[in-house]
Amino acid sequence: MIETQVLIIGSGISGCSSAIHLARMGYQVLLMSSSNDPMESSTRYAQGGIVTLGTKDSRKILYQDILRAGDGLCNPVAAKILSEEGPLYVKEFLIDDLGIPFSLSRKGVFDVTMEAAHSRRRILHVADATGLSIEEYLMNAIRKEKNITFLKGRLAVDLITRSHHSINPLAVYEDPTVVGVYALNRKSRQMETILAAKTILATGGIGHIYLHTTNPSCIRGDGLGMAYRANARLLNMEYIQFHPTAFFHRDSERFLISESVRGEGAKLMNRAGQYFMKDYDTEMEDLAPRDVVARAIHEEMLRQSDDHVYLDLSFIRKKGIDIAQRFPTIHERILQYGIDITKDPIPVVPAAHYFCGGIKVDEWGCTNINNLYAIGEVSCTGLHGANRLASTSLLEGLVWGIRSAKHIRETNGITPAKLKIPQWVRSEIPPWQEEGLIEETDPALIIQDWNTLRTTMWNYAGIVRSQKRLERAHSDLEYLMHRVERFYKTTKLTDSLIGLRNSIQVSIQIIRSALRNPVSRGCHFRKS
């Protein structure tokens, strides 16, 4: 049994920002990652950048851009918090404290770039590997904090709640309260009980429930699945942002082609060499909101009977920009497949990228369950509404990471000396029960079930949805869930089985939300 004051599950920008601030306040923090690589998270793969304020810019203009991109569904409280506090935390924490080397212009000032649906150039970046740089500097700061213990290779399986796990029969009358997690040690394959006074979910989104995604393989809805089973409220589950441009090659996993490429002037074209975005958005064309661009590409692929379109970078070359220098990560990665982006167009396809819904939280990251916070992509602050404004994702993780830490200390007034695990926990919470788990997982069955899930979600609950498609998806996944649940109750736990169960449960919630919402808005698009 492991005990800590604050347990943080997830090591991206939100989890690390919260951990560092809590540790500096004097709390004992246990930071847990499911991967053996502590840097593995969606943050690591974020290319484009992070929002700040540009020239001739203001918090009010940023606020308005957020609301416009969210298509009338943004929570104005969250949008105001981000536009007012976000640029401040970028300067104070990322730049002044951590010293992240954001790219400079030839004049020696920060090079702020343009991205879709922004009305100003305001995106700070580190070449085209912004997230990687941020993650490296966060990890360096984590290592220096004596109050942080890092547990890697631990996969959270279930949130421990009094009403569900206590051996006291009267606990069912108590309000839901989280006191830690049961976790699988991936190396030993043993279950561990981790107890905490406060638990913060920072587990990321849901990308790998889809056939095409820009997310790393660990991003599959695990935190959402645990929260759902603990009766946390989920919100806006139908709003999933598909990034318009992921590298398409049959021998490669999908690889994000940053929004900044189009921000610098690249244009989408079909196999016939036609630049088609003017037919779908006459005003913003290739810099239209992501849902518009993704659907446009989807329609062009159907119209041309193609499985991809192209991104033409010749317009960037004409500006005198050194493409290999401006986008070194993209250039080097794609060159491995014989495509030189300084000369050739990039084959691209839309891919599941960012989850606008999640666990409903307030302005501090608090859920409806006592002692449970959710921050970053796993949460739904309402900031993104029906469609996320580009490069606000890293900023949201930063802001709510810091705000969750502040809430524990400043709003609750709980000093490190006062934050304790309740006395009843040690006597009422039993170890993980493994009786009956005797079967070994069959890899062939698991792989087939994963393929069924991901193709079902892509074809029936993807970029364009309909009543018939959603009903078919719901029926197919309910049947799959029934099979997997029976298997789960008799089988020794593995990472793939735990992830499959979580992903199917989350996918069903996404489909149910999409069925309940007949209105096409933002990245939830329904046709008759």
ROVOFI-231385 format. One record per residue (C-alpha): residue number from 0; residue in three letters; chain; y, x, z. Coordinates in steps of 0.001 Angstrom, whole numbers. Example, Ala and Ser with C-alpha at 12.3 -4.5 7.8 and 13.67 -1.06 7.14 Angstrom:
2
     k     r   c        py        px        pz
     0   Ala   A     -4500     12300      7800
     1   Ser   A     -1060     13670      7140
This chain:
528
     k     r   c        py        px        pz
     0   Met   A         0         0         0
     1   Ile   A      3445      1316     -1017
     2   Glu   A      6670       152       601
     3   Thr   A     10306       515      -450
     4   Gln   A     13646     -1153       164
     5   Val   A     14377     -1861     -3514
     6   Leu   A     11778     -1950     -6288
     7   Ile   A     13111     -1672     -9845
     8   Ile   A     10639     -2353    -12657
     9   Gly   A     11835      -751    -15890
    10   Ser   A     13584      2516    -16709
    11   Gly   A     16070      1633    -19448
    12   Ile   A     19841      1585    -19031
    13   Ser   A     19870     -1455    -16733
    14   Gly   A     17130      -260    -14366
    15   Cys   A     18411      3316    -14204
    16   Ser   A     22053      2287    -13697
    17   Ser   A     21062        13    -10837
    18   Ala   A     18802      2678     -9288
    19   Ile   A     21466      5392     -9358
    20   His   A     24136      3182     -7787
    21   Leu   A     21775      1869     -5089
    22   Ala   A     20585      5372     -4243
    23   Arg   A     24145      6587     -3900
    24   Met   A     24808      3712     -1498
    25   Gly   A     21954      4993       675
    26   Tyr   A     19081      2648      -244
    27   Gln   A     15526      3843      -779
    28   Val   A     14669      2952     -4384
    29   Leu   A     11306      2901     -6132
    30   Leu   A     11798      3010     -9914
    31   Met   A      8644      2032    -11782
    32   Ser   A      7730      2466    -15442
    33   Ser   A      4639      1170    -17212
    34   Ser   A      4644      4151    -19552
    35   Asn   A      3547      7677    -18723
    36   Asp   A      6728      8776    -20495
    37   Pro   A      9569      7799    -18136
    38   Met   A     12042      7621    -21025
    39   Glu   A     10049      5041    -22974
    40   Ser   A     12205      1904    -23230
    41   Ser   A     14257       -25    -25764
    42   Thr   A     17312      1955    -24630
    43   Arg   A     15764      5122    -26016
    44   Tyr   A     15611      3660    -29537
    45   Ala   A     19092      2109    -29664
    46   Gln   A     20858      3827    -32520
    47   Gly   A     24191      2167    -33195
    48   Gly   A     26130      2562    -29971
    49   Ile   A     27787       836    -27069
    50   Val   A     30889     -1346    -27066
    51   Thr   A     34166      -155    -25601
    52   Leu   A     37761      -924    -26587
    53   Gly   A     39093       559    -29815
    54   Thr   A     42611      1065    -31113
    55   Lys   A     44756     -2061    -31388
    56   Asp   A     42054     -3736    -29314
    57   Ser   A     42025     -5659    -26044
    58   Arg   A     39667     -7296    -23600
    59   Lys   A     40796    -10675    -24915
    60   Ile   A     39922     -9778    -28517
    61   Leu   A     36504     -8453    -27440
    62   Tyr   A     35928    -11653    -25450
    63   Gln   A     36766    -13774    -28498
    64   Asp   A     34443    -11748    -30739
    65   Ile   A     31567    -12258    -28279
    66   Leu   A     32119    -16024    -28236
    67   Arg   A     32384    -16214    -32013
    68   Ala   A     29152    -14280    -32588
    69   Gly   A     27366    -16444    -29992
    70   Asp   A     28063    -19535    -32106
    71   Gly   A     29455    -21726    -29338
    72   Leu   A     26685    -21110    -26797
    73   Cys   A     27997    -18101    -24855
    74   Asn   A     28546    -18385    -21123
    75   Pro   A     32322    -17746    -20877
    76   Val   A     31940    -16338    -17352
    77   Ala   A     29489    -13680    -18559
    78   Ala   A     31584    -12896    -21633
    79   Lys   A     34665    -12397    -19467
    80   Ile   A     32792    -10135    -17048
    81   Leu   A     31501     -7967    -19885
    82   Ser   A     34834     -7695    -21697
    83   Glu   A     36706     -6821    -18502
    84   Glu   A     34215     -4602    -16646
    85   Gly   A     32213     -3130    -19529
    86   Pro   A     34792      -697    -20946
    87   Leu   A     35650       385    -17386
    88   Tyr   A     32013      1243    -16533
    89   Val   A     31583      3065    -19845
    90   Lys   A     34479      5349    -18951
    91   Glu   A     33823      5746    -15220
    92   Phe   A     30037      6048    -15250
    93   Leu   A     28810      7066    -18709
    94   Ile   A     31690      9354    -19708
    95   Asp   A     33335     10668    -16527
    96   Asp   A     30256     10679    -14247
    97   Leu   A     27256     11350    -16497
    98   Gly   A     29200     13184    -19197
    99   Ile   A     27474     11583    -22183
   100   Pro   A     28719     13415    -25316
   101   Phe   A     29837     10536    -27498
   102   Ser   A     30686     11629    -31043
   103   Leu   A     34226     12764    -31796
   104   Ser   A     36287     12301    -34936
   105   Arg   A     37866     15174    -36864
   106   Lys   A     40973     14622    -34745
   107   Gly   A     38995     15315    -31568
   108   Val   A     39076     11745    -30200
   109   Phe   A     36121      9406    -29744
   110   Asp   A     34764      8243    -33088
   111   Val   A     34563      4471    -32768
   112   Thr   A     32712      2750    -35557
   113   Met   A     32478      -785    -36936
   114   Glu   A     29553     -3179    -36717
   115   Ala   A     28808     -6720    -37814
   116   Ala   A     30938     -9587    -36430
   117   His   A     33386     -7234    -34680
   118   Ser   A     37045     -7569    -35583
   119   Arg   A     37852     -3992    -34502
   120   Arg   A     36288      -536    -34682
   121   Arg   A     35112      -193    -31068
   122   Ile   A     31532      1163    -31021
   123   Leu   A     31033      4492    -29250
   124   His   A     28028      6411    -30529
   125   Val   A     26192      9726    -30311
   126   Ala   A     25531     10243    -34034
   127   Asp   A     22763      7669    -34692
   128   Ala   A     20805      8331    -31500
   129   Thr   A     23075      6793    -28873
   130   Gly   A     20331      5279    -26742
   131   Leu   A     18319      8487    -26685
   132   Ser   A     21323     10437    -25396
   133   Ile   A     22134      7803    -22763
   134   Glu   A     18515      7735    -21582
   135   Glu   A     18365     11532    -21305
   136   Tyr   A     21519     11685    -19193
   137   Leu   A     20367      8791    -17003
   138   Met   A     17043     10531    -16382
   139   Asn   A     18815     13746    -15456
   140   Ala   A     20878     11808    -12916
   141   Ile   A     17744     10041    -11577
   142   Arg   A     16068     13394    -10885
   143   Lys   A     19020     14504     -8749
   144   Glu   A     18931     11457     -6467
   145   Lys   A     16816     12119     -3359
   146   Asn   A     16692      8391     -2552
   147   Ile   A     14869      7548     -5804
   148   Thr   A     11100      7771     -6164
   149   Phe   A      9863      7471     -9754
   150   Leu   A      6419      5953    -10326
   151   Lys   A      5290      6240    -13939
   152   Gly   A      2158      4808    -15498
   153   Arg   A      2278      1700    -13272
   154   Leu   A      2044     -1647    -15024
   155   Ala   A      3316     -4600    -13002
   156   Val   A       717     -7382    -13165
   157   Asp   A      2110    -10124    -10897
   158   Leu   A      5127    -10668     -8697
   159   Ile   A      4051    -11170     -5091
   160   Thr   A      5464    -14421     -3721
   161   Arg   A      4924    -15954      -305
   162   Ser   A      4225    -19433     -1605
   163   His   A      1514    -18209     -3995
   164   His   A       -87    -15121     -2422
   165   Ser   A       229    -15591      1348
   166   Ile   A     -2979    -16240      3292
   167   Asn   A      -936    -18490      5611
   168   Pro   A     -1640    -22080      4413
   169   Leu   A      1790    -23247      5628
   170   Ala   A      3555    -20782      3300
   171   Val   A      3417    -23351       487
   172   Tyr   A      6316    -25134      2184
   173   Glu   A      8569    -22055      2016
   174   Asp   A     11130    -21469      -717
   175   Pro   A      9838    -19050     -3382
   176   Thr   A     10447    -15481     -2193
   177   Val   A      9418    -12291     -3997
   178   Val   A      8287     -9363     -1825
   179   Gly   A      7069     -6899     -4458
   180   Val   A      4361     -6633     -7121
   181   Tyr   A       722     -5972     -7725
   182   Ala   A       548     -3088    -10204
   183   Leu   A     -2154     -1427    -12260
   184   Asn   A     -2328      2350    -11993
   185   Arg   A     -3104      3112    -15628
   186   Lys   A     -4667      6491    -14838
   187   Ser   A     -7023      5427    -12036
   188   Arg   A     -7364      1794    -13243
   189   Gln   A     -6912       763     -9608
   190   Met   A     -4656     -2058     -8457
   191   Glu   A     -1843     -1121     -6061
   192   Thr   A       204     -3334     -3759
   193   Ile   A      3890     -2433     -3797
   194   Leu   A      6050     -4207     -1198
   195   Ala   A      9848     -4390     -1367
   196   Ala   A     12735     -6161       357
   197   Lys   A     14410     -6640     -3039
   198   Thr   A     12807     -6597     -6490
   199   Ile   A     14735     -6075     -9737
   200   Leu   A     13129     -6855    -13093
   201   Ala   A     14458     -4639    -15897
   202   Thr   A     11442     -4851    -18192
   203   Gly   A     13142     -5519    -21531
   204   Gly   A     12471     -8109    -24205
   205   Ile   A      9668     -9541    -26313
   206   Gly   A      9688     -7730    -29690
   207   His   A      5970     -7004    -29974
   208   Ile   A      4966    -10640    -29983
   209   Tyr   A      6095    -10481    -33650
   210   Leu   A      4463     -8804    -36637
   211   His   A      7630     -6865    -37505
   212   Thr   A      9781     -5441    -34709
   213   Thr   A     12087     -2522    -33997
   214   Asn   A     10977     -2422    -30343
   215   Pro   A      8590       125    -28802
   216   Ser   A      5057     -1103    -28095
   217   Cys   A      5706     -1609    -24360
   218   Ile   A      8239     -4374    -25104
   219   Arg   A      6071     -7491    -25160
   220   Gly   A      7396     -9905    -22527
   221   Asp   A      5563     -8627    -19430
   222   Gly   A      8474     -9263    -17065
   223   Leu   A      9022    -12733    -18475
   224   Gly   A      5340    -13584    -18100
   225   Met   A      5340    -12566    -14439
   226   Ala   A      8573    -14447    -13769
   227   Tyr   A      7241    -17590    -15468
   228   Arg   A      4120    -17588    -13287
   229   Ala   A      6341    -17156    -10200
   230   Asn   A      8327    -20267    -11266
   231   Ala   A     11516    -18465    -12258
   232   Arg   A     13705    -20521    -14549
   233   Leu   A     13705    -19408    -18207
   234   Leu   A     16623    -20206    -20512
   235   Asn   A     17513    -20088    -24242
   236   Met   A     14003    -18959    -25140
   237   Glu   A     14314    -20013    -28784
   238   Tyr   A     17141    -17568    -29555
   239   Ile   A     15587    -14375    -30912
   240   Gln   A     17700    -12020    -32933
   241   Phe   A     16034    -10509    -35985
   242   His   A     17684     -7291    -37050
   243   Pro   A     18279     -7510    -40797
   244   Thr   A     17372     -3919    -41570
   245   Ala   A     14193     -2202    -40425
   246   Phe   A     12674       539    -42594
   247   Phe   A      9826      -858    -44683
   248   His   A      6891      1337    -45675
   249   Arg   A      3237       407    -45626
   250   Asp   A      2307      3630    -43843
   251   Ser   A      5020      3391    -41176
   252   Glu   A      5806      1271    -38151
   253   Arg   A      9094      -564    -38512
   254   Phe   A     12021      1722    -37755
   255   Leu   A     15533       476    -37032
   256   Ile   A     18209      1162    -39641
   257   Ser   A     21328       858    -37534
   258   Glu   A     24010     -1735    -38104
   259   Ser   A     26383      1223    -38328
   260   Val   A     24985      2074    -41776
   261   Arg   A     26418     -1179    -43104
   262   Gly   A     29443      -669    -40854
   263   Glu   A     30186      2515    -42789
   264   Gly   A     29892       665    -46113
   265   Ala   A     26239       361    -47225
   266   Lys   A     25328     -2798    -49125
   267   Leu   A     22144     -4845    -49440
   268   Met   A     20651     -5334    -52883
   269   Asn   A     17510     -6924    -54295
   270   Arg   A     14945     -5429    -56639
   271   Ala   A     17106     -6411    -59608
   272   Gly   A     19970     -4288    -58279
   273   Gln   A     22116     -7304    -57334
   274   Tyr   A     24334     -7138    -54221
   275   Phe   A     23521    -10551    -52859
   276   Met   A     25366    -10929    -49543
   277   Lys   A     28502    -12316    -51220
   278   Asp   A     26367    -15342    -52151
   279   Tyr   A     25631    -16051    -48458
   280   Asp   A     28903    -15114    -46707
   281   Thr   A     31944    -14796    -48949
   282   Glu   A     34209    -13479    -46174
   283   Met   A     32178    -10868    -44273
   284   Glu   A     29390    -10252    -46805
   285   Asp   A     27174     -7391    -45517
   286   Leu   A     28900     -7426    -42115
   287   Ala   A     28187    -11085    -41444
   288   Pro   A     26458    -11920    -38119
   289   Arg   A     22878    -10722    -37948
   290   Asp   A     21286    -14170    -38202
   291   Val   A     23149    -14817    -41466
   292   Val   A     22131    -11456    -42937
   293   Ala   A     18501    -11756    -41797
   294   Arg   A     18150    -15220    -43353
   295   Ala   A     19807    -14004    -46554
   296   Ile   A     17266    -11188    -46856
   297   His   A     14465    -13644    -46046
   298   Glu   A     15643    -15972    -48835
   299   Glu   A     15982    -13110    -51342
   300   Met   A     12475    -11908    -50551
   301   Leu   A     11115    -15411    -51175
   302   Arg   A     13193    -15845    -54326
   303   Gln   A     12079    -12511    -55772
   304   Ser   A      8510    -12728    -54376
   305   Asp   A      9095     -9381    -52684
   306   Asp   A      8156     -8035    -49262
   307   His   A     11435     -6087    -48838
   308   Val   A     14935     -5526    -50193
   309   Tyr   A     17073     -2365    -50381
   310   Leu   A     20047      -878    -48559
   311   Asp   A     22304      1047    -50939
   312   Leu   A     24198      3916    -49239
   313   Ser   A     26052      5081    -52376
   314   Phe   A     29220      3380    -51118
   315   Ile   A     29168      5643    -48047
   316   Arg   A     28851      8744    -50232
   317   Lys   A     31857      7616    -52243
   318   Lys   A     33929      7699    -49037
   319   Gly   A     33137     11391    -48648
   320   Ile   A     30966     10853    -45561
   321   Asp   A     28081     13302    -45096
   322   Ile   A     25203     10830    -44706
   323   Ala   A     22711     13365    -43304
   324   Gln   A     25246     14432    -40680
   325   Arg   A     26378     10916    -39765
   326   Phe   A     22823      9502    -39603
   327   Pro   A     20577     12507    -38849
   328   Thr   A     17830     10568    -37050
   329   Ile   A     17463      8017    -39847
   330   His   A     17647     10740    -42507
   331   Glu   A     14945     12906    -40921
   332   Arg   A     12631     10013    -40071
   333   Ile   A     12689      8452    -43541
   334   Leu   A     12491     11806    -45333
   335   Gln   A      8925     12024    -43963
   336   Tyr   A      8031      9223    -46399
   337   Gly   A      9597     10888    -49434
   338   Ile   A     12861      8934    -49371
   339   Asp   A     16108     10921    -49228
   340   Ile   A     18828      8538    -48033
   341   Thr   A     21540     10884    -49348
   342   Lys   A     20311      9930    -52834
   343   Asp   A     17990      6939    -52611
   344   Pro   A     18329      3357    -51330
   345   Ile   A     16319      2444    -48215
   346   Pro   A     13631      -275    -48436
   347   Val   A     14272     -2681    -45547
   348   Val   A     12895     -5877    -44022
   349   Pro   A     14129     -8033    -41098
   350   Ala   A     12370     -7435    -37760
   351   Ala   A     12408     -8955    -34285
   352   His   A     15030     -6949    -32459
   353   Tyr   A     16714     -8575    -29468
   354   Phe   A     15959    -11490    -27180
   355   Cys   A     19041    -13569    -26389
   356   Gly   A     17205    -15757    -23862
   357   Gly   A     15298    -14784    -20740
   358   Ile   A     15186    -15329    -17000
   359   Lys   A     18241    -17349    -15996
   360   Val   A     20512    -15344    -13711
   361   Asp   A     23988    -15713    -12251
   362   Glu   A     26908    -13312    -12629
   363   Trp   A     25193    -10822    -10274
   364   Gly   A     21709    -10886    -11805
   365   Cys   A     20242    -13195     -9134
   366   Thr   A     17405    -15508    -10212
   367   Asn   A     16438    -18851     -8638
   368   Ile   A     13820    -16997     -6545
   369   Asn   A     14833    -15334     -3295
   370   Asn   A     15063    -11525     -3412
   371   Leu   A     14396    -11372     -7164
   372   Tyr   A     16953    -10031     -9636
   373   Ala   A     16678     -9723    -13414
   374   Ile   A     18911     -7447    -15477
   375   Gly   A     19138     -6331    -19081
   376   Glu   A     17217     -7936    -21918
   377   Val   A     14669     -9676    -19667
   378   Ser   A     17512    -11741    -18198
   379   Cys   A     19702    -14483    -19615
   380   Thr   A     23261    -14219    -18348
   381   Gly   A     24365    -16456    -21213
   382   Leu   A     26438    -13593    -22617
   383   His   A     24782    -13613    -26024
   384   Gly   A     24645    -17352    -26539
   385   Ala   A     22837    -18154    -29763
   386   Asn   A     23340    -14719    -31337
   387   Arg   A     24186    -11320    -29844
   388   Leu   A     27303     -9464    -30898
   389   Ala   A     26214     -6013    -32095
   390   Ser   A     26056     -3188    -29510
   391   Thr   A     26689     -5434    -26506
   392   Ser   A     23064     -5003    -25375
   393   Leu   A     23435     -1537    -23847
   394   Leu   A     26717     -2642    -22301
   395   Glu   A     25159     -5736    -20713
   396   Gly   A     22402     -3583    -19219
   397   Leu   A     24988     -1200    -17808
   398   Val   A     27247     -3915    -16371
   399   Trp   A     24530     -6029    -14742
   400   Gly   A     22675     -2943    -13560
   401   Ile   A     25752     -1950    -11582
   402   Arg   A     26549     -5517    -10530
   403   Ser   A     23053     -6099     -9123
   404   Ala   A     23442     -2971     -6973
   405   Lys   A     26856     -4104     -5786
   406   His   A     25515     -7550     -4940
   407   Ile   A     22898     -6146     -2577
   408   Arg   A     25464     -4086      -676
   409   Glu   A     28864     -5721     -1063
   410   Thr   A     28196     -9419     -1630
   411   Asn   A     25196     -9772       666
   412   Gly   A     26638     -7242      3094
   413   Ile   A     23189     -5727      3616
   414   Thr   A     23580     -2077      4582
   415   Pro   A     20677       343      4049
   416   Ala   A     19882       207      7771
   417   Lys   A     19576     -3599      7666
   418   Leu   A     17509     -4014      4494
   419   Lys   A     13918     -4432      5640
   420   Ile   A     10728     -6007      4379
   421   Pro   A     10133     -9245      6345
   422   Gln   A      7698     -8928      9248
   423   Trp   A      5345    -11628      7936
   424   Val   A      4627     -9700      4721
   425   Arg   A      2248     -7142      6208
   426   Ser   A       119     -9780      7935
   427   Glu   A       164    -12459      5223
   428   Ile   A       -67    -10599      1890
   429   Pro   A     -3604     -9456      1041
   430   Pro   A     -4626     -6693     -1363
   431   Trp   A     -5399     -7644     -4969
   432   Gln   A     -8639     -9608     -5176
   433   Glu   A    -11049     -8188     -7778
   434   Glu   A    -14195    -10191     -7075
   435   Gly   A    -15689    -11551    -10266
   436   Leu   A    -13942     -9064    -12568
   437   Ile   A    -17103     -7494    -13934
   438   Glu   A    -16847     -7624    -17739
   439   Glu   A    -15433     -4772    -19814
   440   Thr   A    -12813     -5582    -22449
   441   Asp   A    -14033     -5663    -26028
   442   Pro   A    -11409     -3805    -28118
   443   Ala   A    -12308     -5737    -31260
   444   Leu   A    -11598     -9067    -29561
   445   Ile   A     -8327     -7838    -28067
   446   Ile   A     -7097     -6433    -31389
   447   Gln   A     -7963     -9644    -33229
   448   Asp   A     -6189    -11778    -30624
   449   Trp   A     -3093     -9567    -30838
   450   Asn   A     -3108     -9880    -34639
   451   Thr   A     -3464    -13656    -34403
   452   Leu   A      -563    -13897    -31965
   453   Arg   A      1823    -11662    -33907
   454   Thr   A      1155    -13203    -37342
   455   Thr   A      1380    -16726    -35915
   456   Met   A      4757    -16017    -34324
   457   Trp   A      6059    -14271    -37447
   458   Asn   A      4999    -16971    -39907
   459   Tyr   A      5632    -20101    -37818
   460   Ala   A      8287    -19209    -35215
   461   Gly   A     10205    -16449    -36932
   462   Ile   A     13452    -16250    -38910
   463   Val   A     13138    -19738    -40437
   464   Arg   A     11355    -22501    -38492
   465   Ser   A     10305    -26075    -39132
   466   Gln   A      8741    -28864    -37083
   467   Lys   A      5379    -28471    -38821
   468   Arg   A      5327    -24701    -38421
   469   Leu   A      6216    -24876    -34744
   470   Glu   A      3640    -27579    -34047
   471   Arg   A       965    -25487    -35774
   472   Ala   A      1996    -22426    -33759
   473   His   A      1883    -24387    -30503
   474   Ser   A     -1584    -25755    -31217
   475   Asp   A     -2996    -22382    -32264
   476   Leu   A     -1542    -20468    -29312
   477   Glu   A     -2567    -23076    -26732
   478   Tyr   A     -6137    -22640    -27932
   479   Leu   A     -5776    -18843    -27850
   480   Met   A     -4290    -19015    -24335
   481   His   A     -7239    -21054    -23104
   482   Arg   A     -9673    -18421    -24415
   483   Val   A     -7724    -15481    -23024
   484   Glu   A     -7320    -17087    -19576
   485   Arg   A    -11103    -17537    -19298
   486   Phe   A    -11588    -13940    -20373
   487   Tyr   A     -8909    -12717    -17919
   488   Lys   A    -10666    -14280    -14925
   489   Thr   A    -13902    -12338    -15489
   490   Thr   A    -12747     -9052    -17023
   491   Lys   A    -11640     -5729    -15568
   492   Leu   A     -7934     -5424    -16157
   493   Thr   A     -6527     -3161    -18851
   494   Asp   A     -3043     -2674    -20224
   495   Ser   A     -3864     -4469    -23476
   496   Leu   A     -5404     -7494    -21742
   497   Ile   A     -2497     -7845    -19292
   498   Gly   A         6     -7547    -22133
   499   Leu   A     -1862    -10028    -24322
   500   Arg   A     -1889    -12650    -21566
   501   Asn   A      1814    -12213    -20867
   502   Ser   A      2738    -12253    -24546
   503   Ile   A       861    -15476    -25286
   504   Gln   A      2398    -17241    -22277
   505   Val   A      5895    -16150    -23301
   506   Ser   A      5287    -17079    -26953
   507   Ile   A      4265    -20609    -25947
   508   Gln   A      7495    -20975    -23959
   509   Ile   A      9503    -19792    -26981
   510   Ile   A      7767    -22338    -29218
   511   Arg   A      8256    -25174    -26733
   512   Ser   A     11964    -24370    -26468
   513   Ala   A     12254    -24257    -30261
   514   Leu   A     10489    -27619    -30551
   515   Arg   A     12850    -29179    -28008
   516   Asn   A     15925    -27968    -29880
   517   Pro   A     16443    -29646    -33269
   518   Val   A     19860    -28052    -33808
   519   Ser   A     20104    -24934    -35966
   520   Arg   A     22438    -22538    -34223
   521   Gly   A     22772    -18772    -34375
   522   Cys   A     19373    -17092    -34533
   523   His   A     17445    -20362    -34031
   524   Phe   A     17300    -21768    -37555
   525   Arg   A     15322    -24880    -38402
   526   Lys   A     14771    -26489    -41749
   527   Ser   A     13360    -29936    -42361
